[in-house]
Structures are given as structure tokens and as C-alpha cells.
Amino acid sequence: MDKRKEEIIEIAIRRFSHYGFAKTTMNEIADDLKITKANLYYYYPEKIGLIKDVIAYISQDLIVDEERLVSGYNGDFLGTMFALLSFRADHMRKYYMLYINENLDWIKDHQFTEFIDEIECKDLSVLQTLLHKAVDEGTLKLSNIEESTYVLRNIIKGLGLIHTIRDVICGIPNKENIDKILDSQISAIKLIFEERIVTNK
């Protein structure tokens, strides 16, 4: 990536993380960078392009770290799953304003929806890899991994939305919700998987 573009993205992340997408203007980002608005528009003619690159940037970091976590799987499926959820909760704390802005209609054009779908496919892949590892190793009993992965991701995502819907609507962050999300996700994982864990006892 172009060094200047990366600098713009890093500055934009700071401002978006504090004020959200809607309340941040391109003028403010240009001021933070100490460049003209015209110079900023050279790199990003539209705000939506910058938002897309910001989401790609932070999502890529998250996916890489998640893949690293899953690649170190040591046979403890629930422990790895809880670590993955905790890792995502930490990421959400860091970028909470971006998470609650993720579902805004004004960024849900066709091109942007396809882009979000690509990120979600990578996210699904991380979960699917973990489930495959646990089943292949014989520590988890599960018949349809692909379908289970899809349902599992929807449950995890849905629990996140239940606790953040008020923040999404009003645009006012309440990071205390992240602990509620994590607790409910851990409870759901226990409910779904505890009896499917195979032990030698």
C-alpha cells in the first residue's frame, strides 16, 4: 500500500474511532494530516472509499491474529474458542465506534455490501478451520462443519447486535456492552459445544 495512503488510513482510524463515520468530515481528516482537502481527495475522491480501506485495514489485522491463534490449536477446543471470543472483544473495545457504525444504511450500497461479505467469508474461514481441527483431532463431535460454522457465526454476530442495537441507533457508545456480549457468547458456546466435547474419561 502507498505510504501516504497508509498514513491517511491511520489518521482516519483515530478520528473515526472517536467520532464515528457520520460525524467525521473529510475536512477534519485533511486538517489532522496537515494537507489540503484537494490533496486528500486525490487519494480518496469519496469518503466511502476511505471507510472501506479503514475497515479493510483493521479487519486484516484482526483476521491475521485470529488465524495465528487458531493455528496454535492444542486440543482444547473450548479454551481456544473462548480465547478467540476474548480477542474479538478486545478488538471491539479498541474500535467500538466503528463496530456500532458498521450497520448504517448510508454505507450499505451494493459495492460496500460485497466488500463486507468478503470480510465475513474470511471470518467464517477462521471459525471453520478451528472446527475442522477439533473434529479431525477427535476432540469435537460434529457432523456438518460447514453448516455449523455458518450458524455459529450468526449466533456470535447476533449476540453482539442484541447488546449494541441501542448504541447503533443513537450512535452513542457504551463499551460496557462488550462485557455483556462476551459473557453471552461464552454462555452460548458452552450450551452448544460442552456436550459435544469428546474426552477419554
Backbone bond lengths (Angstrom), bond angles and torsions (degrees), N, CA, C in turn:
res aa  C-N    CA-C-N  psi(-1)  N-CA   C-N-CA  omega(-1)  CA-C   N-CA-C  phi
1 M - - - 1.464 - - 1.532 110.12 -
2 D 1.319 115.60 141.55 1.466 122.70 176.48 1.531 109.36 -54.08
3 K 1.350 115.73 133.97 1.473 120.94 -176.49 1.530 112.05 -60.38
4 R 1.318 115.96 -38.18 1.470 120.39 179.84 1.530 110.53 -66.46
5 K 1.353 115.29 -40.56 1.462 120.07 178.44 1.525 110.44 -63.07
6 E 1.311 116.02 -41.14 1.459 120.39 179.57 1.530 110.64 -62.90
7 E 1.318 115.98 -39.27 1.468 120.79 177.87 1.535 110.14 -63.85
8 I 1.331 116.28 -42.97 1.471 121.10 178.65 1.525 109.79 -60.93
9 I 1.336 116.30 -44.82 1.466 121.38 -179.02 1.526 110.58 -61.90
10 E 1.317 116.80 -44.42 1.474 120.32 -178.57 1.530 111.55 -63.34
11 I 1.331 116.53 -40.91 1.469 120.56 177.43 1.532 110.04 -67.69
12 A 1.329 116.16 -42.19 1.466 120.76 179.72 1.526 110.78 -62.88
13 I 1.328 117.64 -39.77 1.471 121.28 178.39 1.528 109.92 -57.97
14 R 1.331 116.31 -44.73 1.470 120.12 -179.84 1.531 111.35 -58.98
15 R 1.334 114.72 -46.32 1.473 118.39 -176.69 1.535 110.58 -73.25
16 F 1.333 117.65 -44.52 1.462 120.91 178.58 1.532 110.87 -61.03
17 S 1.340 116.68 -38.86 1.468 120.86 -178.44 1.525 111.71 -66.00
18 H 1.316 115.86 -26.95 1.469 119.86 -179.35 1.531 112.26 -90.77
19 Y 1.347 116.42 -43.17 1.466 120.14 -172.74 1.527 114.47 -109.46
20 G 1.334 117.63 -13.38 1.462 120.44 -175.15 1.512 111.33 88.19
21 F 1.327 116.08 170.67 1.470 121.16 -177.99 1.527 112.07 -69.99
22 A 1.329 116.02 -46.78 1.463 120.24 -172.24 1.525 112.77 -66.43
23 K 1.333 117.45 -36.80 1.462 120.61 -174.36 1.525 113.08 -89.99
24 T 1.310 116.77 0.95 1.477 120.73 177.23 1.520 108.99 -101.59
25 T 1.327 116.53 130.39 1.466 120.29 178.42 1.529 110.19 -103.99
26 M 1.314 114.62 159.16 1.461 119.95 176.91 1.534 109.99 -65.12
27 N 1.336 116.90 -31.76 1.479 121.04 176.61 1.523 110.95 -59.59
28 E 1.325 116.66 -43.86 1.466 121.46 -179.24 1.529 111.24 -64.42
29 I 1.324 115.82 -40.25 1.468 119.79 178.76 1.527 109.55 -65.84
30 A 1.338 116.74 -43.39 1.468 120.93 177.64 1.530 110.57 -60.46
31 D 1.334 117.03 -42.11 1.474 121.24 178.11 1.525 110.99 -62.24
32 D 1.328 116.68 -43.88 1.468 121.05 178.77 1.535 111.23 -60.12
33 L 1.331 114.95 -35.39 1.473 120.61 -179.20 1.532 112.07 -83.24
34 K 1.346 115.48 -11.33 1.472 121.35 -175.27 1.531 111.55 60.00
35 I 1.355 114.35 42.13 1.464 120.87 174.79 1.521 108.08 -127.90
36 T 1.322 117.22 167.97 1.461 120.40 178.05 1.529 109.39 -77.22
37 K 1.319 114.44 158.24 1.460 119.27 176.69 1.531 110.10 -61.94
38 A 1.335 115.60 -36.71 1.477 120.17 178.69 1.520 110.93 -61.27
39 N 1.331 116.36 -39.81 1.459 121.16 178.65 1.534 110.56 -64.24
40 L 1.343 116.46 -41.53 1.462 121.19 177.88 1.530 110.31 -63.74
41 Y 1.342 116.10 -42.43 1.465 120.60 -179.36 1.531 112.10 -68.01
42 Y 1.322 116.64 -20.22 1.474 119.49 174.18 1.530 109.74 -62.14
43 Y 1.325 115.58 -41.15 1.467 120.91 -179.85 1.530 112.15 -84.62
44 Y 1.336 114.78 -36.80 1.464 120.05 -177.78 1.526 109.84 -134.54
45 P 1.341 117.18 89.67 1.463 120.37 -179.30 1.536 112.77 -62.69
46 E 1.352 116.48 -24.94 1.462 120.85 179.56 1.527 109.90 -130.97
47 K 1.309 115.33 144.69 1.467 121.05 -179.95 1.528 111.11 -60.94
48 I 1.323 116.75 -35.49 1.463 120.27 -177.32 1.536 111.60 -62.53
49 G 1.335 116.27 -32.34 1.465 120.37 176.69 1.522 111.40 -65.19
50 L 1.327 115.68 -39.15 1.468 120.73 177.79 1.525 110.39 -68.44
51 I 1.319 117.16 -42.68 1.467 121.12 178.09 1.526 110.00 -59.59
52 K 1.311 115.70 -43.74 1.467 121.24 179.52 1.524 110.77 -59.31
53 D 1.324 116.92 -45.48 1.467 120.60 -179.69 1.527 111.80 -68.24
54 V 1.324 116.79 -34.61 1.468 120.95 177.14 1.529 109.65 -63.90
55 I 1.332 116.62 -48.15 1.467 120.58 -179.79 1.531 110.26 -63.68
56 A 1.337 116.79 -40.77 1.475 120.32 177.96 1.523 110.59 -61.92
57 Y 1.309 116.74 -41.69 1.468 123.12 -177.19 1.524 111.26 -62.88
58 I 1.344 116.82 -50.03 1.464 118.65 -177.53 1.535 111.17 -75.78
59 S 1.335 116.78 -30.29 1.469 120.00 178.82 1.515 110.97 -69.35
60 Q 1.333 116.28 -39.35 1.460 120.22 179.69 1.526 111.04 -61.61
61 D 1.318 116.58 -43.52 1.467 120.59 177.19 1.522 110.89 -60.07
62 L 1.337 116.27 -43.30 1.457 121.29 -179.45 1.525 110.87 -62.98
63 I 1.334 116.66 -48.03 1.474 120.91 -176.90 1.526 110.71 -63.91
64 V 1.329 117.49 -42.92 1.470 120.78 179.46 1.523 110.59 -59.42
65 D 1.330 116.63 -45.52 1.468 120.51 179.84 1.530 111.57 -67.23
66 E 1.332 116.82 -37.23 1.467 120.37 177.54 1.529 110.81 -65.88
67 E 1.318 116.35 -41.83 1.474 120.17 178.47 1.528 110.57 -61.64
68 R 1.328 115.63 -39.04 1.467 120.34 178.08 1.530 110.29 -63.64
69 L 1.331 116.24 -41.79 1.460 121.43 179.12 1.530 110.84 -62.80
70 V 1.327 116.81 -45.97 1.468 121.63 -178.85 1.532 111.20 -68.99
71 S 1.322 117.13 -35.56 1.476 119.77 -179.94 1.526 111.48 -64.71
72 G 1.337 116.84 -23.28 1.462 120.88 178.12 1.526 112.95 -89.86
73 Y 1.327 117.33 16.48 1.469 122.15 -178.43 1.523 110.89 -52.74
74 N 1.350 115.62 128.97 1.473 120.30 -173.92 1.527 113.49 -117.56
75 G 1.338 116.45 18.40 1.453 119.87 179.35 1.518 114.26 99.09
76 D 1.320 117.68 -9.78 1.464 121.60 178.87 1.530 108.15 -97.36
77 F 1.339 115.47 89.45 1.466 119.26 -175.18 1.528 112.22 -62.41
78 L 1.341 116.90 -51.66 1.468 119.23 -178.01 1.524 111.44 -62.66
79 G 1.331 116.78 -41.61 1.466 120.23 178.29 1.519 111.72 -60.03
80 T 1.334 116.14 -42.49 1.470 120.70 179.57 1.528 110.50 -68.06
81 M 1.336 116.07 -40.37 1.462 120.57 179.79 1.524 110.73 -64.37
82 F 1.336 116.71 -43.01 1.469 120.14 178.92 1.527 110.66 -66.20
83 A 1.333 116.95 -38.18 1.470 120.65 177.85 1.526 110.32 -63.65
84 L 1.328 115.86 -38.83 1.465 120.99 178.47 1.523 110.60 -64.27
85 L 1.329 116.74 -44.77 1.470 120.90 178.74 1.529 111.24 -64.72
86 S 1.333 117.08 -40.00 1.475 121.03 178.14 1.519 110.92 -64.88
87 F 1.327 115.43 -39.72 1.459 120.59 178.33 1.528 110.43 -62.36
88 R 1.340 116.10 -43.56 1.468 120.44 178.66 1.528 110.97 -65.86
89 A 1.334 116.41 -36.93 1.472 119.98 178.05 1.530 110.46 -63.21
90 D 1.335 117.04 -41.11 1.471 120.75 177.55 1.529 110.64 -62.76
91 H 1.330 116.01 -40.24 1.466 121.06 178.25 1.532 109.69 -63.86
92 M 1.326 115.31 -40.35 1.467 120.18 179.88 1.525 110.94 -65.81
93 R 1.340 117.06 -39.12 1.467 120.49 176.97 1.531 110.80 -58.73
94 K 1.316 114.69 -42.80 1.462 120.50 -177.10 1.524 112.11 -67.42
95 Y 1.332 116.57 -36.47 1.470 121.03 -174.42 1.527 111.61 -122.35
96 Y 1.331 116.95 38.21 1.463 120.45 -171.72 1.529 113.23 -57.82
97 M 1.317 117.81 -43.14 1.470 120.17 -179.97 1.526 111.43 -60.75
98 L 1.324 117.42 -32.16 1.464 120.34 178.56 1.525 110.26 -72.22
99 Y 1.323 116.56 -37.08 1.465 120.33 178.26 1.522 111.49 -64.78
100 I 1.324 117.33 -44.05 1.467 118.01 -177.35 1.528 111.86 -77.44
101 N 1.322 117.20 -12.92 1.472 120.94 174.88 1.523 111.81 -92.26
102 E 1.341 116.64 -9.48 1.467 121.89 -172.77 1.526 112.96 -59.03
103 N 1.341 117.65 -30.94 1.459 120.82 -173.41 1.535 113.95 -100.08
104 L 1.320 117.45 11.78 1.461 119.60 -179.09 1.532 111.44 -65.75
105 D 1.330 115.73 136.34 1.461 120.82 -177.57 1.523 112.89 -61.16
106 W 1.328 116.76 -32.51 1.473 118.72 -173.57 1.527 112.88 -69.00
107 I 1.346 118.15 -13.44 1.470 118.70 174.70 1.520 111.22 -109.91
108 K 1.339 117.74 13.11 1.457 120.82 -176.33 1.530 111.69 -99.55
109 D 1.314 118.15 43.57 1.455 119.14 173.33 1.537 108.52 -74.46
110 H 1.323 116.62 169.82 1.469 122.03 -173.47 1.529 112.06 -57.50
111 Q 1.318 116.66 -46.50 1.466 121.31 -178.47 1.540 110.73 -63.50
112 F 1.312 115.98 -40.39 1.455 119.81 -179.21 1.527 110.93 -69.36
113 T 1.337 116.69 -37.86 1.471 120.97 178.35 1.521 110.36 -62.19
114 E 1.327 116.86 -41.88 1.476 120.70 177.67 1.527 110.44 -61.88
115 F 1.313 116.25 -40.25 1.462 121.77 179.65 1.535 110.41 -63.73
116 I 1.341 117.49 -45.23 1.470 121.85 177.83 1.528 109.78 -62.48
117 D 1.334 116.98 -38.61 1.472 121.06 177.68 1.529 111.10 -60.59
118 E 1.325 117.25 -38.61 1.479 121.32 178.24 1.527 110.26 -62.24
119 I 1.327 116.81 -43.88 1.466 121.16 179.23 1.532 109.85 -63.63
120 E 1.336 116.22 -41.98 1.459 120.24 -179.06 1.522 111.73 -66.45
121 C 1.336 117.14 -32.21 1.473 120.81 175.67 1.525 110.54 -63.45
122 K 1.331 116.90 -40.62 1.470 120.78 177.62 1.525 110.20 -65.96
123 D 1.325 115.96 -39.26 1.461 121.88 178.45 1.529 110.20 -63.08
124 L 1.335 116.06 -44.53 1.468 121.29 176.61 1.519 111.13 -59.91
125 S 1.315 115.94 -39.49 1.459 121.41 -178.79 1.530 111.84 -61.26
126 V 1.339 116.95 -38.77 1.471 121.08 178.44 1.525 110.11 -62.52
127 L 1.338 116.93 -47.70 1.461 121.17 179.56 1.530 111.20 -64.14
128 Q 1.323 115.82 -41.61 1.467 120.27 -178.92 1.522 111.18 -63.94
129 T 1.323 116.34 -39.63 1.462 120.75 177.65 1.521 110.72 -61.02
130 L 1.336 116.47 -43.10 1.467 120.59 179.06 1.530 110.81 -62.99
131 L 1.328 116.75 -45.69 1.466 120.21 179.74 1.531 111.13 -62.51
132 H 1.328 116.38 -42.13 1.472 120.80 177.75 1.530 110.70 -60.06
133 K 1.325 116.40 -45.83 1.474 120.55 -179.49 1.529 110.30 -58.90
134 A 1.342 116.47 -45.97 1.465 120.83 -177.75 1.532 111.65 -66.76
135 V 1.324 116.97 -40.29 1.473 120.65 179.37 1.527 110.39 -70.24
136 D 1.334 117.00 -45.52 1.471 121.29 -179.71 1.524 111.76 -60.97
137 E 1.328 115.82 -34.66 1.457 120.56 -179.51 1.530 112.23 -79.72
138 G 1.335 115.38 -13.38 1.455 119.95 178.72 1.514 114.87 86.19
139 T 1.342 117.19 13.10 1.475 119.26 179.87 1.525 112.47 -94.80
140 L 1.329 116.58 -8.86 1.459 120.27 -179.89 1.524 108.93 -134.31
141 K 1.329 115.50 132.02 1.466 120.73 178.25 1.520 108.40 -100.02
142 L 1.324 115.62 113.55 1.465 121.41 -176.09 1.518 108.04 -154.63
143 S 1.340 117.01 131.15 1.468 118.63 -175.08 1.535 113.31 -90.82
144 N 1.322 118.28 -44.12 1.464 120.12 -176.43 1.533 109.56 -115.69
145 I 1.323 115.82 93.53 1.470 120.73 -174.06 1.531 111.83 -66.88
146 E 1.331 116.75 -42.61 1.474 120.00 -176.64 1.533 110.98 -61.93
147 E 1.334 116.04 -49.62 1.465 119.68 -179.82 1.527 110.89 -65.62
148 S 1.333 116.36 -41.17 1.470 120.80 179.89 1.516 111.10 -61.65
149 T 1.341 116.99 -39.43 1.466 121.06 179.21 1.520 110.56 -62.13
150 Y 1.318 115.93 -44.84 1.461 121.20 -178.44 1.532 110.82 -63.02
151 V 1.341 115.99 -46.32 1.469 120.69 179.51 1.532 110.38 -64.25
152 L 1.340 116.07 -43.22 1.466 120.99 -179.86 1.520 111.32 -59.70
153 R 1.324 116.45 -45.42 1.465 119.61 -179.72 1.523 110.97 -63.70
154 N 1.333 117.23 -39.31 1.464 120.24 178.24 1.521 111.78 -64.28
155 I 1.326 116.46 -37.43 1.474 120.27 177.58 1.532 109.77 -65.12
156 I 1.328 116.61 -47.57 1.471 121.32 -179.80 1.536 110.50 -60.20
157 K 1.333 115.29 -46.92 1.468 120.56 -179.57 1.533 111.00 -66.22
158 G 1.326 115.89 -41.94 1.465 120.90 -179.04 1.519 112.64 -63.14
159 L 1.337 116.55 -41.20 1.466 120.10 177.91 1.525 110.78 -64.24
160 G 1.331 116.12 -35.31 1.464 119.72 175.73 1.513 111.45 -64.02
161 L 1.321 116.34 -41.77 1.468 120.81 -178.17 1.526 112.04 -69.41
162 I 1.337 116.60 -38.14 1.472 120.64 178.97 1.532 110.53 -55.77
163 H 1.323 116.20 -42.32 1.470 120.12 -175.50 1.538 113.44 -84.63
164 T 1.333 116.82 -14.10 1.469 118.27 -177.61 1.522 113.76 -112.54
165 I 1.324 117.50 -0.57 1.471 120.00 -173.56 1.530 112.36 -57.53
166 R 1.323 117.29 -39.44 1.471 120.08 179.04 1.530 110.38 -64.30
167 D 1.348 115.87 -40.48 1.469 119.92 178.90 1.529 110.81 -66.54
168 V 1.346 116.02 -37.80 1.470 120.92 178.92 1.518 109.73 -62.47
169 I 1.336 116.74 -44.24 1.467 121.29 -176.72 1.528 111.62 -68.96
170 C 1.343 116.74 -45.86 1.477 119.05 -175.78 1.532 112.61 -90.05
171 G 1.349 117.17 -17.10 1.463 120.53 179.38 1.514 113.91 74.71
172 I 1.347 116.46 11.96 1.463 120.45 179.16 1.526 108.72 -104.64
173 P 1.324 117.48 120.73 1.467 119.73 -175.00 1.523 113.57 -74.93
174 N 1.327 115.16 143.41 1.458 121.80 172.87 1.526 106.58 -137.33
175 K 1.322 116.11 90.98 1.463 120.73 -173.52 1.518 113.72 -65.67
176 E 1.340 117.16 -12.89 1.468 119.74 176.14 1.528 110.37 -62.44
177 N 1.328 116.60 -23.35 1.461 120.79 179.08 1.529 111.97 -63.36
178 I 1.315 117.17 -25.43 1.466 120.25 -176.42 1.525 110.89 -64.74
179 D 1.335 117.21 -38.42 1.468 120.23 176.62 1.531 110.71 -64.62
180 K 1.326 116.34 -38.25 1.469 120.36 177.88 1.528 110.14 -65.50
181 I 1.341 115.61 -40.97 1.467 119.87 178.30 1.521 110.04 -61.25
182 L 1.332 116.47 -49.01 1.466 120.98 -177.74 1.528 110.68 -61.64
183 D 1.333 117.42 -45.26 1.467 120.68 179.33 1.525 111.51 -59.98
184 S 1.331 116.66 -44.49 1.466 119.56 -178.17 1.529 111.16 -70.19
185 Q 1.335 117.70 -34.68 1.463 120.65 177.32 1.531 111.04 -66.99
186 I 1.331 117.21 -42.65 1.463 121.32 178.06 1.532 110.09 -62.98
187 S 1.333 117.30 -42.61 1.467 121.13 178.11 1.528 110.49 -61.06
188 A 1.335 116.95 -42.26 1.469 121.12 -179.98 1.528 111.08 -64.82
189 I 1.339 116.69 -42.19 1.467 120.78 179.73 1.530 110.25 -63.05
190 K 1.337 116.65 -42.31 1.470 120.23 177.32 1.526 110.49 -60.94
191 L 1.328 116.39 -47.21 1.454 121.54 -179.08 1.534 111.58 -59.46
192 I 1.331 116.15 -41.82 1.464 120.62 -176.68 1.528 112.41 -76.21
193 F 1.339 116.71 -41.69 1.464 119.17 -166.29 1.530 117.23 -109.14
194 E 1.321 118.87 -19.79 1.470 118.52 -173.32 1.524 113.08 -54.78
195 E 1.321 117.24 -40.79 1.463 119.81 -178.58 1.522 112.64 -81.06
196 R 1.321 117.17 -6.72 1.478 120.22 178.06 1.525 111.79 -95.99
197 I 1.340 116.85 -4.46 1.460 120.44 178.96 1.523 108.60 -75.33
198 V 1.330 115.84 128.15 1.457 122.32 179.28 1.519 108.90 -94.72
199 T 1.336 115.97 125.62 1.465 120.26 177.24 1.522 108.64 -122.06
200 N 1.327 115.33 165.44 1.458 120.72 180.00 1.519 112.49 -90.93
201 K 1.338 115.90 3.42 1.462 119.81 -176.75 1.526 110.66 -75.55
